[in-house]
Amino acid sequence: MNSRIYLSPPHMSGNEHQYINEAFRTNWVAPLGPNVDEFEQQTAAAAGAKGAVALSSGTAAIHLALALLDISTGDKVFCSTLTFVASANPILYQGAEPVFIDSEPQTWNMSPQALQLAMEEAALKGRLPKAVIIVNLYGQSAKMDELAAICDRFGVPIIEDAAESFGSTYKGKPSGSFGKFGVFSFNGNKIITTSGGGMIVSNDLEALERARFLATQSRDQATHYQHSQLGYNYRMSNLLAGVGIAQLQVLELRVAARRKIFSRYKKELGHIPGLTFMPELPQTKTNRWLSTLTINEEVTRVSVKDILSSLSEQNIEARQVWKPLHLQPLFKDAAYYRHNQDEDIAEELFNTGICLPSGSNLSEDDQTRVITQIKDVLQGAAVKRGAL
Ligand SMILES: *Cc1c(COP(=O)(O)O)cnc(C)c1O
């Protein structure tokens, strides 16, 4: 059996040990410590933000962003529908109500026209959302200028879920710097990793101070343990922050490697009728966290499921794109605004999209295995129907 090819495995630089060893040497294993401070400063700089708070996960970062915006029971929060469930779960943690917004075809991210309609209707009812969570899917930045203009007009703050887009840029500005709060994830499958972890970034240093307070059980200033508010245990450990510092040093290399893998897939497969690779919006640079394409089954006569199962037979891990949240049983009661009356872009992408193995450590030989297998499946189908 061929060795397993993973979708997006961790890729260590080799320098991580140095920071972990130093933490061991000084016995700074407890949460917080010099690695955390350094990782926060460097991440803030990389994200073009004034400050950052290192947390146990990206989900925790989204949760704290909602808490900092005082979102609670009965409030509405708008959120991209085409995303991982972690983008929206914290809305439920706060007892608030998610409203999902469709994608548009150029970025696969939040549709400005769907957002506009959702805002107008909410304004008419006198119930504007208290935040909009905008996701940058697979590394591609959303149409930030258009989306921010709408949010500004209605006075609603943005939380930028940049969990997948660390290292990407939009009009020269770093991903994660466009909202009131930006969120990164350092989960094992992300472009850089601390095995598990996250970060909230912002220019509002007072709000970040409050994030630190909430993330350490909301402990009041007193000599004894005194608590007046609900808190969480959400901080990143000093050991893992050491891994993060070393990973951050190679972020640019990781972006370059993933972009190169995407280019190779596109060069070898992009000309095949019925296959369309995820676009890159002009004036943006995506980190190509995952190389993603859509399959037009009417043209290829091969379904997404056929391709996935044939890759799986070769011990290659590939996935469908995220199942839109408005289609998830968990969110069956949530309102949803599509791109336009006739088009549900997110659902279409879900039905036709595939994510290919994209790890920055994916060897050229393994890329060839993926490409060959996909060509074989498509060719097999073409032979069967007598096209070749
Ligand atoms: C990974 C991810 C998250 C959550 O990050 P964790 O660190 O796993 O909690 C949130 N949003 C998106 C879009 C993600 O891909």
The ligand as an SDF file (V2000), in Angstrom:
LIG
                    3D

 15 15  0  0  0  0  0  0  0  0999 V2000
   -9.8980   26.0660   12.1360 C   0  0  0  0  0  0  0  0  0  0  0  0
  -10.9450   27.0830   12.0430 C   0  0  0  0  0  0  0  0  0  0  0  0
  -11.4940   27.6980   13.1850 C   0  0  0  0  0  0  0  0  0  0  0  0
  -11.2470   27.2200   14.5840 C   0  0  0  0  0  0  0  0  0  0  0  0
   -9.9820   27.1640   14.9960 O   0  0  0  0  0  0  0  0  0  0  0  0
   -9.5650   26.1420   16.1790 P   0  0  0  0  0  0  0  0  0  0  0  0
   -8.2080   26.5970   16.5390 O   0  0  0  0  0  0  0  0  0  0  0  0
   -9.5950   24.7680   15.5930 O   0  0  0  0  0  0  0  0  0  0  0  0
  -10.5380   26.2840   17.2900 O   0  0  0  0  0  0  0  0  0  0  0  0
  -12.3950   28.7190   13.0160 C   0  0  0  0  0  0  0  0  0  0  0  0
  -12.7720   29.1210   11.8050 N   0  0  0  0  0  0  0  0  0  0  0  0
  -12.2990   28.5460   10.6830 C   0  0  0  0  0  0  0  0  0  0  0  0
  -12.7520   29.0700    9.3600 C   0  0  0  0  0  0  0  0  0  0  0  0
  -11.3870   27.4950   10.7560 C   0  0  0  0  0  0  0  0  0  0  0  0
  -10.9590   26.9030    9.6400 O   0  0  0  0  0  0  0  0  0  0  0  0
  1  2  1  0
  2  3  1  0
  2 14  2  0
  3  4  1  0
  3 10  2  0
  4  5  1  0
  5  6  1  0
  6  7  2  0
  6  8  1  0
  6  9  1  0
 10 11  1  0
 11 12  2  0
 12 13  1  0
 12 14  1  0
 14 15  1  0
M  END
$$$$
